[in-house]
């Protein structure tokens, strides 16, 4: 199946948006699309995906469920371009959960490199240990079993079940939430945190069969990443521009508080990163003096180091030495 390049132009501006397709008591709920409104989105978005999807290693059959899980941990708040080299190195070193579980958690932190938010490395290590101990080293198929793993939340469990095992689950990352907010509810941006209304909408838009639902999850996510972006969405390339409630309403500006990009320079996050960089590069315990050299402000430096210790990313030793965790 291929997407038509003229899809947006061919769609009539008078076409009902999925949000307006609800038919009162016969529909799935107030403000939710009915089955016909949902199906109007499925085919063009999936067709666009078939033609435009990026060739990413975690989408290949050989990645398996473990490769999908690793990618989902790494891609949280981190762009694909930064994840790719670390992902390849990670899977080459730890091709199975048991391989990672056999190593100290500090090695996961070391291999995480500069991806940021290094607690994700500890959570992934914890999940690998649980998979090895509870599931014989195989990433479980059942959504409830995935959700019971340490470090796995609602989104990651749904993503692994959908992308690795082709199951029918609503997968709501930032990109998908933005696509749904614009196409179905007519607002520029979704709320800061996922709401019950968004979950109801995602369920209402979910195709009925497993295979199509899994494809829809991947396709709507890719559409948000490549076309329906946070800044400067390319509506001319969108396969459902003619059905988009936000576009048909004239693209009203976001009426909430301004959306601010995350700062990094001078923050505790930057200090934590510098401290961890010293520990990652060391072959043994590091003295306090080596850590003191990376940041001039002693108060902020101490606060950042205490935070790393509290998060389990660093172990304090006797005589003022520190190391990455061994247990």
C-alpha positions, -999 to 999 in steps of 0.1 A, spaced: 0 0 0 14 34 -9 3 69 1 -9 93 -24 11 125 -25 -21 145 -33 -41 131 -4 -43 165 15 -54 184 -16 -79 157 -26 -97 158 7 -125 183 7 -124 210 33 -160 202 39 -152 167 50 -161 160 86 -133 158 110 -130 127 132 -140 148 162 -172 159 145 -181 125 133 -196 114 167 -233 106 163 -247 113 198 -260 82 217 -250 59 189 -213 70 191 -187 59 216 -190 89 238 -193 127 239 -167 143 216 -153 109 205 -151 97 169 -174 69 158 -161 39 139 -164 56 105 -146 87 117 -118 66 131 -115 45 99 -112 77 78 -78 83 95 -65 47 95 -60 39 59 -43 72 47 -20 74 78 -10 37 75 -5 41 37 17 71 43 37 52 69 43 23 45 59 47 20 77 71 44 87 51 75 123 55 85 145 23 84 153 20 121 171 -10 136 144 -16 163 118 -19 135 135 -48 118 124 -83 126 158 -93 139 155 -67 167 130 -89 186 112 -78 217 144 -71 236 156 -47 209 122 -30 209 123 -26 247 159 -12 247 149 13 221 118 24 240 139 31 271 165 50 251 141 71 231 124 86 261 132 123 258 161 116 235 162 121 197 167 91 173 200 105 161 216 103 195 201 69 203 212 50 172 250 46 180 243 38 217 216 13 208 238 -6 183 266 -8 209 242 -19 236 227 -47 216 261 -59 204 273 -62 240 240 -74 255 219 -91 228 196 -107 254 182 -96 288 203 -122 306 235 -108 292 227 -74 308 214 -89 340 247 -107 345 266 -74 347 267 -49 375 241 -21 371 270 4 370 280 -11 336 246 -1 323 252 34 335 286 34 319 273 22 285 245 47 286 271 74 278 257 108 271 221 99 264 209 118 295 185 108 322 208 79 333 182 65 357 167 49 326 199 27 324 193 14 360 156 8 352 165 -11 321 190 -32 340 163 -39 366 139 -50 340 165 -73 325 171 -89 359 133 -94 364 129 -109 328 158 -133 335 144 -144 369 107 -144 362 104 -152 325 133 -174 316 152 -146 298 124 -138 273 106 -105 272 70 -114 282 42 -111 257 14 -103 281 7 -66 287 1 -72 324 34 -90 327 52 -62 310 36 -36 332 47 -56 363 84 -53 353 104 -27 372 109 5 353 80 -2 329 51 22 328 19 24 309 34 37 277 64 13 275 43 -18 282 18 -8 255 47 0 231 65 -33 235 33 -53 233 23 -34 201 56 -31 183 72 -63 193 42 -86 195 17 -69 172 -10 -66 198 -38 -41 200 -31 -14 226 -33 24 226 3 37 224 4 73 236 38 90 233 42 128 228 41 125 190 9 104 190 -8 127 215 0 157 194 -14 141 162 -46 131 181 -49 166 197 -48 183 163 -67 159 141 -94 148 165 -99 176 190 -87 206 171 -61 219 195 -25 226 187 -9 208 217 -19 181 241 -19 187 279 14 185 297 5 151 312 -16 123 296 -53 127 306 -82 103 309 -98 121 280 -68 113 258 -69 77 268 -106 75 258 -98 91 225 -69 68 218 -92 38 225 -119 52 202 -94 56 174 -78 22 178 -85 -2 149 -105 -33 157 -79 -60 147 -45 -65 162 -24 -62 130 -40 -29 119 -39 -15 155 -2 -22 158 5 -6 124 -17 24 133 3 29 165 36 30 146 22 51 118 6 78 140 38 80 160 59 84 128 35 110 115 40 131 146 78 127 145 82 137 108 52 158 97 29 169 125 58 182 145 57 205 175 71 234 156 63 241 119 41 211 111 42 204 74 4 202 67 11 200 29 27 166 34 0 153 59 -21 124 45 -51 135 66 -49 173 64 -84 174 49 -97 157 80 -77 176 106 -99 195 130 -71 219 139 -63 227 103 -100 231 94 -105 255 123 -77 277 109 -49 264 132 -59 283 164 -29 291 185 -24 272 218 -43 290 245 -25 276 275 8 287 291 37 290 268 55 258 260 91 262 270 120 241 258 141 224 285 172 243 295 204 225 303 234 248 307 241 256 343 215 232 357 220 204 382 214 181 352 245 194 336 265 190 368 253 154 373 263 147 337 298 160 343 302 140 375 289 108 358 313 113 329 343 112 353 330 80 369 321 63 335 356 69 322 374 57 353 385 21 357 381 21 395 369 42 424 373 80 419 385 103 447 364 133 457 391 157 444 385 144 408 348 152 411 354 186 426 374 196 396 344 194 372 323 222 386 333 254 405 302 258 426 307 236 457 270 238 468 256 229 435 282 202 430 274 186 463 237 187 457 242 171 423 264 144 438 240 137 466 212 133 440 232 108 421 238 88 453 201 89 463 191 78 428 214 48 430 236 59 402 267 64 423 280 45 454 300 64 481 329 45 495 352 50 524 378 79 524 359 100 500 359 77 470 330 71 446 321 45 420 293 33 397 270 8 414 280 -28 416 247 -41 429 
